[in-house]
Amino acid sequence: MQRRAQCDQRAKRLPRVVCAAAAVPLMLVAAGCSSDSGSGDAKDKAADKPAASKSASPTPTVEAAAYAKLPEPCAVLAKKTLKDLVPKADSGKEGASNDTATRGSCSWDSLDDNGVDGSQFRWLSVSMLRFDSDATRGAGDDLAHDYYTKQLQDVQSAEGAKSLKTTPVSGTGDEASVVRYDLKKKEGTFKQQTVVARVENVVVTVDYNGAGLAGDETPDADDLVKDARKAAEEAVAAVTKANGGGGTGGAKSPSQSASGSASASGSTSKSPSKESSKASSKASSKTS
């Protein structure tokens, strides 16, 4: 009886042992699945995580413009030069400018009345346009060169120009050219000379024309060209002197004021033929 009772007790414990033994691999399988799932989630999260942002690119730099200002436009020419070119002129007429450090101009007109023999008319204008360096658009001297080229093209396409001729000029800034042509008007034949010069980041334009009114002789174009070139040389020298005789020595600078880009959209002065025509009309009315 005692042995039978022991057998019955072992029989009752057997299913529990079997169940417990069976539960062990199930737990291992579950643990393995749980481990795989966690590893996958980590990989997904790592894939979803954005890459570290690249370091910000440095601010573009460009060589600073050599010249930072302009001289007084009506003071760029010596008194003797003005006396030779426009002997009967009063003080110069300064052109309007919203930024005198960027653009400036001045003009003079002269009427030398010779009585019954007629009169000699002269008109002179000096214009200056300065370009700042800009990180987007480029160095000031490059912008000035582009404008120099455009200015020459504009002069060469003057309406009504006859016998037009363009000649390079040496010894005046970094680059310069003189354009000469004739303009026939009701007052007479006008000899027009325009010198366009670039020195560093500044473009200087000198317009000089002359005419014999009321029967006076037409002035010699070669003489007028020499006078225009002399005025251009003085104007370029005045720009250099106003900036201490030199530039900034190649310093690096980020984008500066937008004055240069704004200035590039238009010429520094009105058409020389239109301006001189107004002055010559007034002069002609005085002699009539």
PAZAPA-4460 file (N, C-alpha, C; in steps of 0.05 Angstrom, whole numbers, plus 32768, in hexadecimal, padded with zeros to 4 digits):
% residues 288
    n_x    n_y    n_z   ca_x   ca_y   ca_z    c_x    c_y    c_z   seq   type   mol
   8011   7FE8   8000   8000   8000   8000   8012   8019   8000     1      M     A
   8026   8019   8010   8038   8030   8012   8046   8035   7FF7     2      Q     A
   804F   801F   7FEA   805C   8022   7FD0   8049   802C   7FBB     3      R     A
   8030   8023   7FBC   801D   802D   7FA9   8017   804A   7FAC     4      R     A
   8016   8052   7FC5   8011   806F   7FCA   8028   8080   7FBF     5      A     A
   8041   8076   7FC2   8058   8085   7FB8   8057   8087   7F9A     6      Q     A
   804E   8071   7F8D   804B   8071   7F70   8037   8085   7F67     7      C     A
   8021   8086   7F76   800C   8099   7F6E   8016   80B6   7F70     8      D     A
   8026   80BB   7F85   8030   80D7   7F89   8044   80DE   7F72     9      Q     A
   8055   80CA   7F6A   8068   80D0   7F54   8059   80D5   7F3A    10      R     A
   8043   80C6   7F37   8033   80C9   7F1E   8026   80E4   7F1D    11      A     A
   801E   80EF   7F34   8012   810A   7F34   8027   8120   7F2E    12      K     A
   8040   811B   7F38   8054   8130   7F34   805F   8131   7F17    13      R     A
   805D   811A   7F09   8069   8117   7EEE   805F   812C   7EDA    14      L     A
   8045   8130   7ED8   803B   8145   7EC5   8046   8160   7ECB    15      P     A
   8049   8166   7EE5   8053   8181   7EED   8070   8184   7EE3    16      R     A
   8080   816F   7EE6   809C   8170   7EDE   809E   8173   7EC0    17      V     A
   808D   8163   7EB2   808D   8164   7E94   8085   8180   7E8B    18      V     A
   8070   818B   7E98   8067   81A6   7E90   807D   81BB   7E95    19      C     A
   808A   81B7   7EAC   809F   81CB   7EB3   80B6   81C9   7E9F    20      A     A
   80BD   81B0   7E98   80D3   81AC   7E85   80CC   81B7   7E69    21      A     A
   80B3   81B3   7E62   80AA   81BD   7E48   80A9   81DC   7E47    22      A     A
   80A5   81E7   7E5E   80A3   8205   7E60   80BE   8212   7E5B    23      A     A
   80D4   8204   7E62   80EF   8210   7E60   80F5   8217   7E43    24      V     A
   80F2   8205   7E2F   80F9   820D   7E13   80E7   8222   7E09    25      P     A
   80CD   8222   7E12   80BB   8237   7E09   80C5   8253   7E12    26      L     A
   80CF   8254   7E2B   80D9   826D   7E35   80F2   8276   7E26    27      M     A
   8103   8262   7E1F   811B   8268   7E0F   8114   8273   7DF4    28      L     A
   80FF   8266   7DE7   80F7   826F   7DCD   80EC   828B   7DCE    29      V     A
   80DB   8290   7DE3   80CF   82AA   7DE6   80E5   82BF   7DEB    30      A     A
   80F9   82B8   7DFB   810E   82CA   7E01   811E   82D1   7DE8    31      A     A
   8122   82BC   7DD7   8130   82C0   7DBE   8121   82D3   7DAC    32      G     A
   8107   82CF   7DAA   80F7   82E0   7D99   80F7   82FD   7DA3    33      C     A
   80F6   82FF   7DBD   80F6   831A   7DC9   8111   8327   7DC3    34      S     A
   8127   8318   7DC4   8141   8323   7DBF   8144   832C   7DA2    35      S     A
   813A   831B   7D8F   813B   8323   7D73   812B   833B   7D6D    36      D     A
   8113   833D   7D79   8102   8354   7D75   810F   836E   7D7E    37      S     A
   811C   836D   7D95   8129   8384   7DA0   8140   838D   7D8E    38      G     A
   814F   837A   7D83   8166   8381   7D71   815C   838E   7D58    39      S     A
   8145   8384   7D4D   813A   8390   7D35   8131   83AC   7D3A    40      G     A
   8124   83B1   7D50   811A   83CC   7D57   8131   83DF   7D59    41      D     A
   8147   83D6   7D65   815E   83E8   7D68   816A   83EF   7D4C    42      A     A
   816B   83DB   7D3A   8175   83E1   7D1F   8163   83F4   7D11    43      K     A
   8148   83F0   7D14   8135   8403   7D07   8138   841F   7D11    44      D     A
   813B   8421   7D2C   813E   843C   7D37   8158   8449   7D2E    45      K     A
   816D   8438   7D2C   8187   8443   7D22   8185   844C   7D06    46      A     A
   8175   843D   7CF5   8172   8445   7CD9   8161   845E   7CD7    47      A     A
   814D   8461   7CE9   813B   8478   7CE7   8149   8491   7CF2    48      D     A
   815D   848E   7D03   816A   84A5   7D0F   8179   84B5   7CF9    49      K     A
   8173   84CF   7CF6   8181   84DF   7CE1   819F   84E1   7CE6    50      P     A
   81AD   84E1   7CD0   81CA   84E4   7CD2   81D1   84FF   7CDE    51      A     A
   81E7   8500   7CEB   81F0   8519   7CF7   81F3   852E   7CE2    52      A     A
   81E8   8545   7CE7   81E9   855B   7CD4   8205   8563   7CCE    53      S     A
   820A   8569   7CB4   8225   8571   7CAD   822B   858C   7CB8    54      K     A
   8244   8591   7CBD   824B   85AB   7CC8   8245   85C1   7CB3    55      S     A
   823C   85D8   7CBD   8234   85EE   7CAB   824C   85F7   7C9B    56      A     A
   8246   85FC   7C81   825B   8605   7C6F   8264   8621   7C77    57      S     A
   827E   8627   7C74   8288   8641   7C7C   827D   8658   7C6A    58      P     A
   827A   866F   7C75   8270   8686   7C66   8283   868D   7C4F    59      T     A
   8278   868F   7C37   828A   8695   7C20   8298   86B0   7C24    60      P     A
   82B1   86B0   7C1C   82C1   86C9   7C1F   82CA   86D2   7C03    61      T     A
   82D0   86EB   7C01   82D9   86F7   7BE8   82EC   870D   7BEE    62      V     A
   82FF   8711   7BDD   8313   8726   7BE2   8306   8741   7BE4    63      E     A
   830B   8750   7BF9   82FF   876A   7BFD   8306   877D   7BE6    64      A     A
   82F4   878F   7BDF   82F9   87A2   7BCA   830F   87B5   7BD2    65      A     A
   831F   87BE   7BBF   8336   87CF   7BC5   832E   87EA   7BCF    66      A     A
   831A   87F6   7BC2   8312   8811   7BC9   82F7   8812   7BD6    67      Y     A
   82F5   8821   7BEC   82DD   8821   7BFC   82CD   883B   7BF9    68      A     A
   82D7   884F   7BEB   82C9   8868   7BE8   82D0   8876   7BCE    69      K     A
   82C3   888C   7BC9   82C8   889C   7BB1   82CE   88B8   7BB9    70      L     A
   82DE   88C6   7BA8   82E3   88E3   7BAE   82CB   88F4   7BA7    71      P     A
   82CB   890D   7BAF   82B6   891F   7BA8   82B7   8923   7B89    72      E     A
   82A1   891C   7B7C   82A1   891C   7B5E   82A8   8937   7B51    73      P     A
   82A0   894D   7B5D   82A6   8967   7B51   82C2   8971   7B58    74      C     A
   82D1   8961   7B67   82EC   8969   7B6F   8302   8957   7B64    75      A     A
   82FB   8945   7B52   830E   8931   7B48   8321   893E   7B33    76      V     A
   831A   8954   7B27   832B   8960   7B13   8337   897A   7B1D    77      L     A
   8350   897E   7B15   835E   8997   7B1D   8351   89AF   7B10    78      A     A
   8354   89C6   7B1E   8349   89DF   7B13   8354   89E6   7AF8    79      K     A
   836E   89E1   7AF4   837A   89E6   7ADA   836E   89D5   7AC4    80      K     A
   8369   89BC   7ACB   835D   89AA   7AB7   8341   89B3   7AAF    81      T     A
   8332   89BC   7AC3   8317   89C6   7ABD   8318   89DF   7AAD    82      L     A
   832C   89F0   7AB2   832F   8A09   7AA3   8336   8A03   7A86    83      K     A
   8346   89EE   7A81   834D   89E7   7A66   8336   89D9   7A57    84      D     A
   8327   89C8   7A65   8312   89B9   7A57   82F8   89C8   7A56    85      L     A
   82F0   89D6   7A6B   82D7   89E4   7A6B   82DC   8A01   7A76    86      V     A
   82E9   8A11   7A66   82F3   8A2B   7A70   82DE   8A3E   7A7B    87      P     A
   82C6   8A3D   7A70   82B1   8A4F   7A79   829D   8A42   7A8D    88      K     A
   82A5   8A2B   7A97   8292   8A1D   7AA9   8291   8A29   7AC4    89      A     A
   8279   8A29   7AD0   8277   8A30   7AEC   827E   8A17   7AFD    90      D     A
   8277   8A17   7B16   827D   89FF   7B26   826D   89E7   7B1B    91      S     A
   8279   89CF   7B20   826C   89B7   7B15   8251   89B1   7B21    92      G     A
   8241   89A3   7B12   8227   899B   7B1C   8228   897D   7B24    93      K     A
   8226   8978   7B3E   8227   895D   7B48   820E   894E   7B43    94      E     A
   8210   8935   7B39   81F9   8924   7B34   81EE   8918   7B4D    95      G     A
   81D4   8911   7B4C   81C7   8905   7B63   81D2   88EA   7B69    96      A     A
   81D4   88E3   7B82   81DE   88C8   7B8A   81D2   88C1   7BA6    97      S     A
   81C8   88A9   7BA9   81BE   88A0   7BC2   81D3   8893   7BD3    98      N     A
   81EC   8891   7BC9   8202   8886   7BD8   821C   8890   7BCC    99      D     A
   8226   88A6   7BD7   823E   88B3   7BCB   8257   88A3   7BCE   100      T     A
   8257   888E   7BDF   826E   887C   7BE1   826F   8868   7BCA   101      A     A
   8258   8866   7BBC   8256   8852   7BA7   8255   885E   7B8B   102      T     A
   8247   8874   7B88   8246   8881   7B6E   8246   889F   7B71   103      R     A
   8251   88AC   7B5D   8252   88C9   7B5D   8258   88D4   7B41   104      G     A
   824F   88EC   7B3C   8253   88F8   7B21   8252   8917   7B23   105      S     A
   825F   8924   7B10   825F   8941   7B0F   8262   8949   7AF1   106      C     A
   8255   895F   7AEA   8257   8968   7ACE   825C   8986   7ACD   107      S     A
   8268   898F   7AB7   826E   89AB   7AB2   8267   89B1   7A95   108      W     A
   825D   89C9   7A8F   8259   89D1   7A73   8264   89EE   7A70   109      D     A
   826F   89F2   7A58   827D   8A0C   7A53   8275   8A16   7A38   110      S     A
   8270   8A30   7A36   826A   8A3D   7A1D   827C   8A56   7A1A   111      L     A
   828E   8A53   7A07   82A1   8A69   7A02   8297   8A79   79EA   112      D     A
   828A   8A8F   79EF   827D   8A9F   79DB   8291   8AB1   79CC   113      D     A
   8293   8AAD   79B2   82A5   8ABC   79A1   8297   8AD1   7990   114      N     A
   8280   8AD9   7999   8270   8AEE   798A   8266   8AE4   7970   115      G     A
   826B   8AF4   795B   8260   8AEE   7940   826D   8AD5   7934   116      V     A
   8284   8ACD   7940   8292   8AB5   7936   8286   8A9B   7941   117      D     A
   8273   8A9E   7953   8267   8A86   795F   8271   8A81   797B   118      G     A
   8270   8A69   7983   8279   8A62   799F   8282   8A45   79A0   119      S     A
   8292   8A40   79B4   829C   8A25   79B9   828E   8A19   79D2   120      Q     A
   8282   8A02   79CE   8274   89F5   79E4   8284   89DC   79ED   121      F     A
   8285   89D8   7A07   8292   89C0   7A12   8280   89B6   7A29   122      R     A
   827F   899B   7A2B   8270   898E   7A40   8282   8978   7A4B   123      W     A
   8285   8977   7A66   8296   8963   7A73   8287   8956   7A8A   124      L     A
   828A   893C   7A8C   827D   892D   7AA2   8290   8917   7AAC   125      S     A
   8291   8914   7AC6   82A0   88FF   7AD3   828E   88EF   7AE5   126      V     A
   828D   88D5   7AE0   827C   88C3   7AF0   828D   88AC   7AFC   127      S     A
   8286   88A4   7B14   8294   888F   7B22   8280   887B   7B2E   128      M     A
   8287   8862   7B2B   8276   884C   7B37   8288   8838   7B45   129      L     A
   8283   8833   7B5E   8293   8821   7B6E   8284   8808   7B74   130      R     A
   8292   87F1   7B74   8285   87D7   7B7A   8292   87CA   7B92   131      F     A
   8281   87C2   7BA5   828A   87B3   7BBC   828C   8795   7BB5   132      D     A
   829E   8787   7BC3   82A0   876A   7BBF   8287   875D   7BCC   133      S     A
   827E   8747   7BC0   8266   873A   7BCA   826B   871C   7BC8   134      D     A
   8265   870D   7BDE   826B   86F1   7BDF   825B   86E1   7BCA   135      A     A
   8245   86EC   7BC1   8234   86DE   7BAD   823B   86E7   7B91   136      T     A
   8240   8701   7B8D   8244   870B   7B72   8261   870C   7B6A   137      R     A
   8273   870D   7B7D   8290   870D   7B77   829F   8725   7B81   138      G     A
   82B9   8726   7B7A   82CA   873B   7B83   82C3   8756   7B76   139      A     A
   82C9   876C   7B84   82C2   8786   7B7A   82CF   878D   7B60   140      G     A
   82E9   8786   7B5D   82F6   878D   7B44   82EB   877D   7B2C   141      D     A
   82E2   8765   7B31   82D6   8755   7B1C   82BB   8761   7B13   142      D     A
   82AB   876A   7B27   8292   8777   7B21   8297   8791   7B12   143      L     A
   82AC   87A0   7B1A   82B2   87B9   7B0C   82BB   87B3   7AF0   144      A     A
   82CA   879E   7AEB   82D2   8797   7AD0   82BA   8791   7ABE   145      H     A
   82A7   8782   7AC9   828F   877C   7ABA   8280   8796   7AB3   146      D     A
   827F   87A8   7AC6   8271   87C1   7AC0   8280   87D2   7AAC   147      Y     A
   829B   87D2   7AAE   82AC   87E0   7A9B   82A6   87D7   7A7E   148      Y     A
   82A4   87BD   7A7B   829E   87B1   7A61   8282   87BA   7A57   149      T     A
   826F   87B9   7A69   8254   87C1   7A62   8252   87DF   7A5B   150      K     A
   8260   87EF   7A6A   8260   880C   7A66   826C   8812   7A4A   151      Q     A
   8281   8805   7A43   828D   8809   7A28   8279   8802   7A12   152      L     A
   826B   87EC   7A16   8257   87E3   7A02   8241   87F8   79FF   153      Q     A
   8238   8803   7A16   8223   8817   7A15   822C   8830   7A06   154      D     A
   8245   8838   7A0B   824F   8850   79FE   8251   884B   79E0   155      V     A
   825A   8833   79D8   825E   882D   79BC   8244   882A   79AD   156      Q     A
   822E   8827   79BC   8214   8824   79AF   8204   883E   79B1   157      S     A
   8211   8855   79B5   8203   886F   79B7   81F3   8874   799E   158      A     A
   81DB   887D   79A2   81C9   8883   798C   81D3   889B   797B   159      E     A
   81D4   8897   7961   81DC   88AD   7950   81FA   88B1   794D   160      G     A
   820A   889F   7959   8227   88A2   7958   8232   889D   793C   161      A     A
   8244   88AF   7933   8251   88AC   7919   826F   88AC   791D   162      K     A
   827C   889D   790A   829A   889B   790B   82A4   8892   7926   163      S     A
   8297   887E   7931   829E   8874   794C   82B9   8865   794B   164      L     A
   82C9   886A   795F   82E3   885C   7962   82EA   8857   797F   165      K     A
   82F3   883F   7985   82FB   8838   79A1   8318   8832   79A2   166      T     A
   8326   883E   79B5   8343   883A   79B8   834A   8834   79D5   167      T     A
   835B   881F   79DA   8364   8819   79F5   8375   8830   79FF   168      P     A
   8374   8835   7A1A   8383   884A   7A26   8395   883E   7A3B   169      V     A
   83AF   8844   7A3B   83C2   883A   7A4E   83C8   884F   7A63   170      S     A
   83D0   8846   7A7B   83D8   8859   7A90   83C1   8865   7A9F   171      G     A
   83A9   885B   7A9B   8392   8866   7AA9   8383   884F   7AB7   172      T     A
   838A   884A   7AD0   837D   8835   7ADF   8387   8819   7AD6   173      G     A
   8376   8805   7ADB   837D   87E9   7AD4   8375   87E3   7AB7   174      D     A
   8361   87F1   7AAD   8359   87EE   7A91   8349   8807   7A89   175      E     A
   834C   880F   7A70   833E   8827   7A67   833C   8827   7A49   176      A     A
   8327   8834   7A3F   8323   8838   7A22   8316   8852   7A1D   177      S     A
   831B   885E   7A06   830D   8877   79FE   82FD   8871   79E5   178      V     A
   82E4   887A   79E6   82D2   8878   79CF   82CC   8894   79C4   179      V     A
   82D0   8898   79AA   82CB   88B2   799E   82B8   88AF   7987   180      R     A
   82A7   88C3   7984   8294   88C3   796D   8288   88DF   7969   181      Y     A
   827A   88E2   7953   826E   88FC   794D   8250   88F9   7950   182      D     A
   8244   890F   7959   8227   8911   795B   821D   892B   794E   183      L     A
   820C   8927   793B   8201   893F   792D   81E7   8947   793A   184      K     A
   81E6   8961   7942   81CE   896C   794E   81C7   8986   7940   185      K     A
   81B0   8990   7947   81A7   89A9   793A   81BA   89C0   7940   186      K     A
   81C8   89BF   7958   81DA   89D4   795F   81F5   89D2   7950   187      E     A
   81FB   89BA   7947   8215   89B6   7939   821F   8999   793C   188      G     A
   8237   8994   7934   8243   897A   7937   8253   8979   7951   189      T     A
   824C   8965   7961   8259   8962   797B   826E   894B   797A   190      F     A
   8285   8951   7984   829A   893D   7986   829A   8931   79A2   191      K     A
   8292   8917   79A4   828F   890A   79BE   82A6   88F8   79C4   192      Q     A
   82B1   88FA   79DC   82C6   88E9   79E6   82BD   88DD   7A01   193      Q     A
   82BF   88C3   7A04   82B9   88B6   7A1D   82CF   88A4   7A25   194      T     A
   82DB   88A8   7A3C   82F0   8897   7A47   82E4   8887   7A5D   195      V     A
   82E5   886C   7A5B   82DC   885A   7A70   82F5   884D   7A7C   196      V     A
   82F9   884F   7A96   8310   8844   7AA3   8308   8835   7ABC   197      A     A
   8317   8820   7AC2   8313   8811   7ADC   832D   8812   7AEC   198      R     A
   832A   8819   7B05   8341   8816   7B18   8337   8806   7B30   199      V     A
   8342   87EE   7B33   8338   87DC   7B48   831A   87D7   7B45   200      E     A
   830B   87DF   7B5A   82EE   87D9   7B59   82DD   87F2   7B53   201      N     A
   82EA   8806   7B46   82DC   881F   7B3E   82DD   8823   7B20   202      V     A
   82C7   882A   7B14   82C6   8831   7AF8   82C2   884F   7AF5   203      V     A
   82D3   885C   7AE6   82D1   8879   7AE1   82CA   887E   7AC4   204      V     A
   82B6   888F   7ABF   82AE   8895   7AA4   82B0   88B4   7AA0   205      T     A
   82C0   88BC   7A8C   82C3   88D8   7A86   82B7   88DD   7A6A   206      V     A
   82A3   88EF   7A6A   8297   88F7   7A50   829F   8914   7A4A   207      D     A
   82A8   8918   7A32   82B1   8933   7A2B   82AA   8938   7A0D   208      Y     A
   829A   894D   7A08   8294   8953   79EC   8296   8971   79E7   209      N     A
   8298   8978   79CE   829A   8994   79C7   828E   8999   79AB   210      G     A
   8286   89B1   79A7   827A   89B9   798D   827F   89D7   7988   211      A     A
   8280   89DE   796F   8280   89FA   7967   8264   8A02   7960   212      G     A
   825A   8A16   796F   823E   8A1E   796B   823D   8A39   795C   213      L     A
   8226   8A3D   794F   8221   8A57   7941   8237   8A5E   792D   214      A     A
   8240   8A49   791F   8254   8A4E   790A   8271   8A4B   7912   215      G     A
   8276   8A46   792C   8292   8A42   7934   829C   8A27   792B   216      D     A
   82B7   8A24   792A   82C3   8A0B   7920   82BE   89F4   7933   217      E     A
   82BC   89DC   7927   82B9   89C4   7936   82D4   89BD   7943   218      T     A
   82D5   89B8   795D   82EE   89B2   796A   82FC   8999   7960   219      P     A
   8316   8998   7963   8326   8981   795A   8321   896A   796D   220      D     A
   8319   8953   7962   8313   893B   7973   832B   8931   7981   221      A     A
   8342   8931   7974   835B   8927   7981   8362   8937   799A   222      D     A
   835E   8951   7999   8363   8962   79B0   8350   895C   79C7   223      D     A
   8337   8957   79BF   8323   8951   79D4   8328   8936   79E1   224      L     A
   8332   8922   79D1   8339   8908   79DC   8350   890B   79F1   225      V     A
   8364   891B   79EA   837A   891F   79FD   8370   892B   7A17   226      K     A
   835E   893E   7A15   8353   894B   7A2D   8342   8938   7A3D   227      D     A
   8333   8927   7A30   8322   8913   7A3E   8333   88FF   7A4C   228      A     A
   8349   88F6   7A3F   835B   88E3   7A4C   8369   88F0   7A65   229      R     A
   8370   8909   7A62   837C   8917   7A79   8369   8918   7A91   230      K     A
   8350   891E   7A8B   833C   891F   7AA0   8338   8903   7AAD   231      A     A
   8338   88EE   7A9D   8334   88D3   7AA7   834C   88CB   7AB9   232      A     A
   8364   88D3   7AB1   837C   88CC   7AC2   8379   88DA   7ADD   233      E     A
   8371   88F3   7ADD   836E   8901   7AF7   8358   88F5   7B08   234      E     A
   8342   88ED   7AFC   832C   88E2   7B0B   8334   88C7   7B17   235      A     A
   8342   88B7   7B08   834B   889D   7B13   835F   88A2   7B2A   236      V     A
   8371   88B5   7B26   8384   88BB   7B3C   8376   88C5   7B55   237      A     A
   8360   88D4   7B51   8350   88DE   7B68   8343   88C7   7B77   238      A     A
   833A   88B3   7B69   832E   889C   7B76   8343   888D   7B87   239      V     A
   835A   8889   7B7C   8370   887C   7B8B   8378   888C   7BA3   240      T     A
   837B   88A6   7BA0   8383   88B8   7BB6   836E   88B8   7BCC   241      K     A
   8355   88B7   7BC5   833F   88B8   7BD9   8340   889F   7BEB   242      A     A
   834C   888A   7BE1   834D   8871   7BF0   8369   886B   7BFB   243      N     A
   8378   8881   7BFF   8392   887E   7C0B   83A8   8873   7BF8   244      G     A
   83A2   8873   7BDF   83B6   886A   7BCB   83B7   884C   7BC8   245      G     A
   83A5   883D   7BD5   83A6   8820   7BD2   838E   8813   7BDD   246      G     A
   838D   87F8   7BDB   8375   87E9   7BE4   8379   87DD   7C00   247      G     A
   836C   87C6   7C04   836B   87BA   7C1E   8380   87A4   7C21   248      T     A
   8390   879F   7C0D   83A6   878C   7C0F   839C   876F   7C0E   249      G     A
   8386   876A   7C01   837D   874F   7BFD   8370   8742   7C15   250      G     A
   8365   8752   7C27   8357   8746   7C3E   833F   8737   7C35   251      A     A
   8337   8723   7C44   831F   8714   7C3E   8308   8720   7C4C   252      K     A
   82F1   8720   7C3F   82D9   872C   7C4A   82C1   871C   7C42   253      S     A
   82AD   8718   7C53   8294   870C   7C4B   8284   8720   7C3A   254      P     A
   826D   8717   7C32   825C   8728   7C21   8258   8743   7C2F   255      S     A
   825D   8759   7C1F   825A   8773   7C2A   8241   8780   7C21   256      Q     A
   8240   879B   7C22   8227   87A9   7C1B   821F   87A3   7BFE   257      S     A
   8205   87A6   7BF9   81FB   87A0   7BDF   81FC   87B8   7BCD   258      A     A
   820A   87CD   7BD5   820B   87E6   7BC5   8216   87E1   7BAA   259      S     A
   822B   87CF   7BA8   8236   87CA   7B8E   8223   87BD   7B7B   260      G     A
   8214   87A8   7B85   8201   879B   7B74   81EB   87AD   7B6B   261      S     A
   81E2   87BF   7B7E   81CD   87D1   7B76   81D6   87E5   7B61   262      A     A
   81EF   87EE   7B64   81FA   8802   7B51   81FD   87F7   7B35   263      S     A
   8202   87DD   7B34   8208   87D1   7B1A   81F1   87D1   7B07   264      A     A
   81D9   87D5   7B11   81C1   87D4   7B00   81BF   87EB   7AED   265      S     A
   81CD   8801   7AF2   81CA   8818   7AE1   81E4   8828   7ADE   266      G     A
   81E4   883A   7ACB   81FC   884A   7AC6   81FE   885F   7ADC   267      S     A
   8216   886B   7ADE   821B   887F   7AF3   8210   889A   7AEB   268      T     A
   820B   889E   7AD1   8200   88B8   7AC8   81EE   88B3   7AB1   269      S     A
   81E0   88C8   7AAA   81CE   88C7   7A93   81DF   88C7   7A79   270      K     A
   81D2   88C1   7A63   81E0   88C0   7A49   81EF   88DB   7A44   271      S     A
   8209   88DA   7A3D   8217   88F2   7A39   820C   8903   7A22   272      P     A
   8201   88F6   7A0E   81F6   8905   79F8   81DE   8915   7A00   273      S     A
   81CD   8909   7A11   81B5   8917   7A1B   81BC   892E   7A2D   274      K     A
   81CF   8929   7A40   81D6   893E   7A52   81E4   8955   7A44   275      E     A
   81F6   894F   7A32   8204   8965   7A24   81F1   8973   7A11   276      S     A
   81DE   8964   7A07   81CA   8971   79F5   81BA   8986   7A03   277      S     A
   81B3   8981   7A1C   81A4   8994   7A2C   81B5   89AD   7A30   278      K     A
   81CF   89A8   7A37   81E1   89BF   7A3C   81E6   89CF   7A23   279      A     A
   81E9   89C1   7A0D   81EF   89CF   79F3   81D7   89DE   79EA   280      S     A
   81BF   89D4   79EF   81A7   89E2   79E8   81A5   89FD   79F7   281      S     A
   81AC   89FC   7A11   81AC   8A15   7A20   81C1   8A28   7A16   282      K     A
   81D8   8A1D   7A0F   81ED   8A2E   7A05   81E6   8A3A   79EA   283      A     A
   81D9   8A2A   79DA   81D1   8A34   79BF   81BD   8A4A   79C2   284      S     A
   81AB   8A48   79D5   8197   8A5D   79D9   81A3   8A77   79E2   285      S     A
   81BA   8A75   79F0   81C8   8A8D   79F9   81D5   8A9C   79E2   286      K     A
   81DE   8A8D   79CE   81EC   8A99   79B8   81DA   8AA3   79A2   287      T     A
   81C1   8A9A   79A3   81AE   8AA1   798E   81A2   8ABD   7993   288      S     A
***
